[in-house]
């Protein structure tokens, strides 16, 4: 398996990304190939400084970088020699099984939409986030930022692709799917949630269990929560802040540790023709290592193929 890693992506790149790649390589050895994409001279310099054998990693030269503050669409179009653009090119040409980056999130979405493109039948791809649960597992929340404004049909598809991810990546049998709402009762909510509820309820391919409220995000009532990207992004970032608050208060527990974004490493874009993981901009080496691990799991689970099978029937 070849995992392409944007070596230049993230606030602490390339040092953090290279260190994270080395941690992943130590864990998985010859099971994976990690291809570093970025400025070849800079990558070799950091490998030497860190005392890492450069023969461990194939390097694909990318002379430019899409910086965090750049306009995603313009930068992606103008910088086809950037690490992100080249990574998507490798994915499209099947020279990589997975592409991971902690770089510009918007550019990652642009690449997903216009290079590898959405799977036929998918109205809008979504970004999946992960929320710790009381039982020590993780629940899936979809969407967490790709689609701030949604139609009911989008939410229904999020339920389907989220359920497929839970089934094949998390090994969940008949995963439960719930709709985030302001009350558990079926008749509650705005126009979007009321209509989406009926669509999800009528979809026999998923195990829809109804509405859940904000107080349910960390319990075991669901495997997948469906919501628009605006709400999902707020929920996910609020969850991440819990770890920071507990760290500040010097409160330690195994459950609180699950709120650390680095424990997950990144978020997959589901519904596109390829395996893509977006990492946090402030990713540490540990987070990069876990992002690579998540990419490995995504590719092995063949969730992308399962989504294609579902919508090509």
N, C-alpha and C positions, 0 to 999 in steps of 0.2 A: 504494500500500500504506500502510495506517495502522497504525503501531506505537504502542500505548498504553504509556506509561512511568509507573510509580509514582514521581513526583517526590519523595515523602516517604520512600521506602524505603531503608534502609541507614544505617550508622553516621555517614556524612558527608553525609547528605542534608539539605536539597535542593541544596546548593552542588555537590557532586560529581555528582549525577544531572543537573543542568542543564548543567554543563560537559561531561559525557559526551554528552548529547543534542546539544549544539552541535558537538562533534567529529564525531559521526555525521552530522549534517546537512551539515557541510562536505564530508564524504566522498561522500555520496550525493545531495545536492542535492534536486531535485524527484522523484527516484525513490521517495522515501519521505516520508510525513508522520509526524512524531513528536508525538503528543498527550501533553502533560504533565498528570498527574492529581494534584491536591493542593490545598492552601489557596491560592486565587487571589492573595490579597494578598501572601503570603509569596513565592510564585513570581515575581510581578512585581517585588517588591523585590530579589530575587537577580538577576533578569535585568538590572535597571537597574544594580546594583552591579558586575556583570560586563561591562557595556557590550554586552549582547546584545540585538539587535532582537527585541522581544516578538512581532512579527508573524510570526516564523519558526515559532512553535509555537502551535497551538491549545491552549487550557487548559480542562480540565474541573474544576470546583470540587469539592473533597472536604474538608469542614471538619474531619474527624477522622483520626487515624492509629492503626493497630494497631502498638503498640510491640513491640520485640524480646522483652521479658520477659513479655508478656501471654499468657494461656492462649489458644491459637489458636482453638479451636472457640467458646469463650464470646465472645471478642473479635470474631470474625467475625460471629456472630449478633447481638451487641449493637451493633456499629458498622457498620451497613449504609451509613452515610455516610462510611466510611473510603475511603482511596485504593485499597486492595486490593479491597474489596467492589465499589466502583464500576468498577474495572478489569475484574473478572470479569463484571459486568453488561454492560459494553460488548462484551466478547467473546461473551457469550451472545446478545446482540441483534444481533450481526454489525456493530456500529459500529466494531470494530477487528479487524484481521487477526491481531494478535499482542498479548499482554500480557506485559510484562517488569517484574520487581520484584526489588530487592535487600533487600526487607523481611522480615518474619517468615515464615520458611520453612514453619512449621506452618500458618499462615493461608493461605499459597499452596496448600498441599495440601488444606486444607479447602475452599477456593474451587473447586479443580479437581474435587473429589469431589462437591460438593453444589450447585454453580452450573452449570458446564458439563457435569459428570458424565462417568463413564467411557464409552467407546465400547461399544456393545452387543456382548457376547461376550468382552470383556476382563475377566478375573477381578480383577486388581489392576494399575492403572497403575504405572509405575516411573519413577524419576529416572535419567537417563543422565548418566554422568560421562565425562571424556575423559582418557586417559593418553598421555603422549608415548612415541613409539617410536623405536628406533634409526635408522630411515630418515628421521626428520624429520616423519613423519605423526603422526596421533592415532588411538589405538584407543578403542573405546567399551566402557564397563563399565556393566552394568545388573543390579541396582538399586544405588543408592548412598545409600539412606536412607529411601525411602518405606515400605518393608516390611521391618522388622527380622526378623520371623518369616515364613517362606515355606513353602508347600506345593510339592511337585515340579511341579505343573501351572503354578504361577506362573513358575517358572524356565523351563519350556518356552516359555511366552508371551514372556518376556523375550528368549529367543533369537530368536523370530520378529520382534518389533517392533524389536529391536536390529538385526537383519539388514536390515529394511526401511529403517531410518534410515541405515545404512551404504551401502545401495544408492542411495538417492535423495538424501540430503543430502551424502554423501561421494563419490558417483559410483563406488562399488565394484561391480565385476562379480562376482557369485557370492561375496559376502563370507563369510569363514570365521567360524564361531561355536564358541567353546570354553567349557567348564565349569570354573570355578575349583575346585580340589580339592587335597588334600594329597599327591597322587601322580598320575602320568600313566596308570597302569594302570587299566583299566576296573573292576576289582573293588575298588578302593580308595575310601575315603570313609565318611561317615556315612550314615544311612538316607536323609536328604534328597538328598544328592548321588548316591547309588547309584540311587535311583528316577528322579531327574531325568535322569541320564545315559541311561537306557533310553528315556525319553520323547523326549529330544532326538535320540538316535540313530535313532529310528523316524520322526521328522518329516521327510518328504521335501521339504518346502518350504524347508529351510535346509541350508547346507553345514556340517554339524557335524563338527568335526575331533577331538573327544574332550576329555580333561581337560588342563588346564594348571596349573602350580604357580605359587607366588608369584614365583619367579625369572623367570617368563616374561612378566610384565606389561609390560615395556618392550621386548620384542623383536617380531619380525614374524611370529610363529606364528599370529596371530589378527587378525581385524578387530573382533570382538565377544567380550567376556568376560561370562559369565552368573554371577551369584551372588546370595545374599540381601542385603538392604539393610544388615544389620549388618556383614557382612564387607566389602561394597563401600564403605561409608562409611569404614571403617578404612583400606582400601587407598588410597582417594582422598586422604584427609587425610595419610597417610604420604607420598604422592607430593608433595603440596603442601609438606610440611615440607622436602623435599630442596632446594627452591629457597631457603628461608630459611637452611638450614645452609650452602649454598654461598655465599650472600650474606655470611654472617657470616665465612666462611673466605676471602672475597674471591677465590673461584674462579669464573671467567667462561668460558662457552662458549655457542654457539648452542643446543646441546641442552639445557643446564641452563635456559636462558631459557624453554624450552617448559613447564617445570614451574611457572612463575609463573601462579597462578590467573587473573590479569588478562589473560593471553594468550588465554584461552578465553572468559572473561566470564560464563559461567553454565551452567546445566544445564537441558535441556528435560524437561518431564514428558510422557512418552509413553504413549498409550493413553487420552487424554481427548478430548472433543469440542471441541478448540481448540488453538491454538498458545500454549504457556505456557513462559516462561523464568524460572528462579529464579537470581538473582545472589548473589554472596557478600556477606555483611553488611558487610564492610570494603571494599567496592568503591571503587576510585579512579575518576576520570573516564575513564581509559583502559579500565578494566574495564567501565564502563557502556557506553562506545562499542562494545566488542566484544560485550557482551550484546545490544545492539540489532542489531548485524551478524548475530549468531547467530539472532536472531528472524527477521530478514529471510530468511536461508537456510532456516530451518525452514518458513516460509510458502511460499517459492518452490518448495521441494522437494515440497510437498503430501504429506508423510509421513503426516499425519493422515488424509487421504483414502485413502492406500494401505492403512493399517491397517484402516479401515472396510471397504474392498473385500475384504480378506483374511478378515475375520470376519463378513461379511454374505453370503458365498457360499451 
